[in-house]
């Protein structure tokens, strides 16, 4: 009976480690540098760089617009959807981008209307 309990505990621990590794692998495909475009956004927000990294097993990110970095305080990736929460000129923005065929696409509502955003992996130089 004791052997059965030990075996069950061992299997439980193994299953937890596999599931946590699986979660980490899910967002590996979005890590890196992305060139984003938002043509109908006001200047200077119509294009720039989106950088997504992993720090201590958590996603972090920042936008770079005209050489200025803007951190993204809230970032989450679930079911091929990247959700970014940040502020632009004291206005909270939630941007949801879906990953499809290696491209992130989505929209967000702003006080100036809906803004469509597309992000493609940056070309390596």
Backbone bond lengths (Angstrom), bond angles and torsions (degrees), N, CA, C in turn:
res aa  C-N    CA-C-N  psi(-1)  N-CA   C-N-CA  omega(-1)  CA-C   N-CA-C  phi
1 X - - - 1.445 - - 1.539 110.88 -
2 X 1.308 115.59 -40.49 1.458 119.69 178.97 1.527 110.59 -65.53
3 X 1.310 117.61 -37.83 1.457 122.30 178.39 1.528 110.09 -62.98
4 X 1.306 117.28 -39.75 1.464 121.74 179.15 1.526 110.30 -63.80
5 X 1.320 117.47 -42.10 1.465 121.32 178.26 1.519 110.75 -63.34
6 X 1.319 116.40 -45.34 1.462 119.85 178.68 1.527 111.30 -61.30
7 X 1.309 115.70 -41.39 1.458 120.27 178.44 1.531 111.14 -63.18
8 X 1.328 117.29 -42.29 1.465 120.88 178.59 1.531 111.34 -64.94
9 X 1.319 117.71 -41.78 1.464 121.33 177.42 1.521 109.98 -62.82
10 X 1.318 116.84 -44.15 1.460 122.01 179.39 1.535 110.50 -60.29
11 X 1.326 117.06 -46.49 1.462 120.91 179.27 1.531 111.48 -63.98
12 X 1.316 116.74 -37.61 1.464 121.05 177.90 1.524 111.12 -63.08
13 X 1.316 116.53 -45.97 1.470 121.43 179.45 1.527 110.36 -62.50
14 X 1.315 117.47 -43.18 1.463 121.65 178.58 1.524 110.36 -61.80
15 X 1.334 117.30 -44.38 1.468 119.91 -178.59 1.525 111.56 -64.52
16 X 1.327 117.95 -36.43 1.465 121.41 177.34 1.524 110.17 -64.47
17 X 1.313 117.41 -43.37 1.465 119.34 -178.50 1.525 110.73 -65.71
18 X 1.327 118.29 -37.43 1.461 120.06 177.48 1.524 111.26 -67.20
19 X 1.316 118.24 -40.67 1.463 119.78 -178.71 1.520 111.07 -68.38
20 X 1.322 119.17 -36.86 1.461 119.84 178.63 1.523 110.96 -69.62
21 X 1.328 117.95 -35.17 1.462 120.28 176.19 1.519 110.02 -67.66
22 X 1.304 117.66 -36.59 1.462 121.69 178.34 1.516 111.59 -64.27
23 X 1.328 117.57 -40.73 1.456 121.05 178.03 1.519 110.73 -62.69
24 X 1.325 117.03 -42.47 1.460 120.40 -179.53 1.521 110.74 -64.48
25 X 1.319 117.72 -39.09 1.465 121.06 -178.56 1.517 111.66 -66.97
26 X 1.316 118.30 -28.83 1.456 121.20 -177.27 1.521 112.05 -60.16
27 X 1.318 118.10 -38.12 1.461 118.71 -178.03 1.523 113.28 -95.59
28 X 1.308 118.88 -0.86 1.470 120.93 178.09 1.523 111.11 -59.51
29 X 1.334 117.54 -31.19 1.467 120.55 -176.50 1.524 113.62 -71.46
30 X 1.334 118.33 -11.81 1.459 119.64 178.02 1.524 112.82 -105.76
31 X 1.327 117.13 -4.12 1.462 119.55 179.04 1.520 109.68 -67.95
32 X 1.320 115.89 141.63 1.460 119.87 177.09 1.510 112.36 129.57
33 X 1.317 114.13 -162.61 1.464 122.15 -176.02 1.527 108.70 -107.06
34 X 1.320 115.52 130.10 1.458 123.18 -178.76 1.525 108.99 -123.45
35 X 1.319 116.61 139.61 1.457 121.53 172.40 1.523 107.00 -94.21
36 X 1.337 116.64 121.03 1.458 118.24 -177.77 1.523 110.96 -110.41
37 X 1.321 113.13 154.07 1.448 121.07 -179.65 1.522 108.12 -135.14
38 X 1.322 116.00 132.34 1.468 122.70 176.41 1.529 106.60 -138.05
39 X 1.330 117.44 75.35 1.463 121.86 -169.94 1.530 115.89 -55.60
40 X 1.328 118.26 -32.24 1.465 118.51 -178.18 1.531 113.06 -98.05
41 X 1.334 117.36 14.58 1.466 121.32 174.77 1.527 108.68 -83.25
42 X 1.321 117.10 153.35 1.472 118.73 177.57 1.533 110.71 -70.01
43 X 1.323 115.75 153.79 1.472 121.10 177.57 1.525 107.86 -63.60
44 X 1.266 120.14 142.18 1.465 132.25 2.60 1.530 112.50 -97.08
45 X 1.327 117.89 23.38 1.462 121.75 -172.02 1.531 113.82 -90.87
46 X 1.326 118.32 7.17 1.456 120.81 -174.94 1.528 114.70 -78.97
47 X 1.303 118.27 -6.02 1.465 120.08 177.06 1.503 111.40 -177.47
48 X 1.326 115.83 158.32 1.453 120.44 179.95 1.512 110.79 167.62
49 X 1.307 114.66 -153.11 1.459 121.88 -176.85 1.528 109.19 -118.17
50 X 1.318 115.54 134.64 1.459 122.99 172.51 1.519 106.97 -112.53
51 X 1.315 117.02 120.59 1.463 121.66 179.64 1.516 108.77 -113.17
52 X 1.332 115.94 125.63 1.458 121.60 179.70 1.521 108.08 -119.92
53 X 1.326 115.87 125.45 1.463 121.45 -179.12 1.523 109.69 -130.98
54 X 1.317 113.94 171.80 1.456 121.37 176.41 1.518 107.76 -117.18
55 X 1.322 116.87 125.22 1.458 122.69 177.46 1.519 107.43 -128.91
56 X 1.315 116.00 120.31 1.467 122.35 -179.47 1.532 111.40 52.11
57 X 1.332 115.53 46.74 1.469 124.19 177.29 1.520 113.80 63.51
58 X 1.337 116.86 23.76 1.462 122.01 176.11 1.518 108.76 -130.05
59 X 1.324 115.46 147.93 1.450 120.47 177.71 1.521 111.17 -75.69
60 X 1.320 115.62 139.79 1.460 122.17 172.23 1.515 107.12 -135.04
61 X 1.302 116.66 159.47 1.452 118.61 -179.64 1.503 112.76 -161.85
62 X 1.344 113.86 165.66 1.458 120.44 175.70 1.524 109.54 -154.65
63 X 1.319 114.56 150.20 1.449 121.90 171.11 1.520 107.15 -97.44
64 X 1.310 117.06 143.57 1.456 121.48 172.07 1.525 107.01 -120.34
65 X 1.328 114.41 116.65 1.461 121.84 -178.10 1.520 108.29 -122.73
66 X 1.322 117.14 120.17 1.461 122.66 179.78 1.526 111.51 49.48
67 X 1.324 115.77 42.44 1.462 121.30 176.96 1.514 115.35 82.79
68 X 1.317 118.80 -3.84 1.459 122.85 -179.45 1.523 109.97 -103.15
69 X 1.333 116.33 126.23 1.467 121.55 179.16 1.523 110.19 -85.86
70 X 1.326 115.33 136.54 1.458 121.95 177.94 1.526 107.43 -127.35
71 X 1.347 117.99 110.78 1.465 119.63 -177.78 1.527 111.65 -66.24
72 X 1.325 114.18 152.64 1.461 121.34 176.72 1.531 106.76 -108.07
73 X 1.341 118.13 104.92 1.465 120.44 -175.10 1.530 114.85 -67.70
74 X 1.327 117.44 -31.21 1.467 120.50 -178.55 1.521 108.93 -121.61
75 X 1.334 115.39 124.14 1.459 119.84 -179.63 1.523 108.69 -147.96
76 X 1.331 115.36 131.77 1.456 120.89 -177.45 1.532 108.72 -148.63
77 X 1.326 116.01 143.90 1.464 121.19 177.31 1.514 108.69 -128.00
78 X 1.345 116.03 116.59 1.469 122.84 179.55 1.508 108.83 -142.54
79 X 1.322 115.68 135.49 1.460 122.32 173.93 1.530 112.09 49.59
80 X 1.338 115.95 47.76 1.469 123.95 178.84 1.523 113.72 62.50
81 X 1.330 117.40 22.95 1.463 121.68 176.53 1.527 109.19 -123.40
82 X 1.321 115.53 125.59 1.461 122.36 177.79 1.521 107.51 -99.44
83 X 1.327 116.91 120.67 1.457 122.01 179.27 1.519 108.54 -109.27
84 X 1.332 115.37 123.88 1.464 122.13 -178.83 1.522 108.74 -118.06
85 X 1.323 116.46 130.40 1.457 121.76 176.48 1.517 109.45 -119.50
86 X 1.332 117.04 123.21 1.456 121.56 -176.88 1.519 109.35 -156.43
87 X 1.321 117.38 177.75 1.464 121.54 178.25 1.516 109.97 -119.48
88 X 1.319 115.08 141.07 1.462 121.86 173.27 1.518 106.63 -125.69
89 X 1.314 115.67 115.28 1.465 122.23 -179.48 1.534 111.18 50.35
90 X 1.319 115.66 50.89 1.462 125.23 178.26 1.531 114.18 65.12
91 X 1.335 117.04 18.26 1.459 121.49 176.79 1.522 108.69 -112.44
92 X 1.344 118.01 120.59 1.467 119.48 177.69 1.527 110.92 -66.53
93 X 1.318 115.28 134.35 1.466 122.27 -179.30 1.528 108.45 -126.34
94 X 1.310 116.50 134.33 1.467 122.18 171.27 1.522 106.49 -118.21
95 X 1.324 115.32 118.25 1.457 121.81 -179.12 1.518 108.33 -113.86
96 X 1.324 116.51 124.20 1.463 121.20 178.31 1.523 107.85 -113.75
97 X 1.337 115.12 118.78 1.455 122.48 -179.26 1.518 109.20 -114.73
98 X 1.306 116.78 129.53 1.471 121.89 177.67 1.518 108.53 -97.42
99 X 1.330 115.90 135.89 1.455 121.58 177.20 1.518 108.92 -88.30
100 X 1.331 115.88 119.72 1.461 120.92 179.41 1.520 107.80 -143.88
101 X 1.325 115.47 122.18 1.466 122.03 179.15 1.531 112.20 53.88
102 X 1.334 116.75 39.78 1.456 121.41 176.07 1.516 115.20 78.16
103 X 1.338 117.68 9.36 1.460 122.43 179.73 1.529 108.70 -124.54
104 X 1.330 115.96 138.02 1.460 121.76 174.89 1.525 108.65 -94.62
105 X 1.335 116.95 126.26 1.455 121.04 179.99 1.516 109.86 -136.64
106 X 1.327 115.66 143.25 1.446 119.25 176.95 1.505 111.97 -178.32
107 X 1.325 114.98 -175.07 1.456 121.09 179.19 1.516 109.01 -137.68
108 X 1.315 114.29 161.99 1.453 120.76 173.67 1.514 108.65 -143.16
109 X 1.313 115.96 149.92 1.457 120.61 176.79 1.519 108.80 -93.40
110 X 1.319 115.83 133.72 1.457 122.23 178.35 1.525 108.11 -127.97
111 X 1.324 118.04 168.76 1.467 119.15 175.63 1.535 112.37 -59.69
112 X 1.346 116.99 -23.53 1.468 120.90 179.89 1.525 112.78 -92.71
113 X 1.329 117.94 5.10 1.456 121.58 -179.83 1.514 112.01 117.02
114 X 1.327 115.66 -172.63 1.457 121.80 -178.54 1.523 110.04 -80.03
115 X 1.328 115.09 136.48 1.459 120.93 179.10 1.523 108.14 -119.29
116 X 1.329 115.80 125.79 1.460 121.72 176.70 1.522 108.20 -91.15
117 X 1.347 115.42 134.62 1.472 121.41 -178.78 1.514 109.38 -125.70
118 X 1.330 116.62 135.79 1.448 123.57 175.20 1.523 107.63 -128.99
119 X 1.324 116.97 135.59 1.462 121.07 178.47 1.528 108.77 -131.45
120 X 1.336 114.62 131.64 1.460 121.31 178.56 1.528 107.67 -121.45
121 X 1.325 116.99 149.51 1.466 118.86 177.38 1.523 110.10 -55.86
122 X 1.336 115.51 135.47 1.461 120.82 -179.36 1.523 109.05 -68.33
123 X 1.307 115.27 141.74 1.460 120.80 177.85 1.513 108.97 -73.52
124 X 1.314 115.86 132.90 1.464 119.97 179.62 1.503 109.34 -75.34
125 X 1.330 114.86 136.73 1.467 120.43 -178.22 1.495 111.36 -100.86
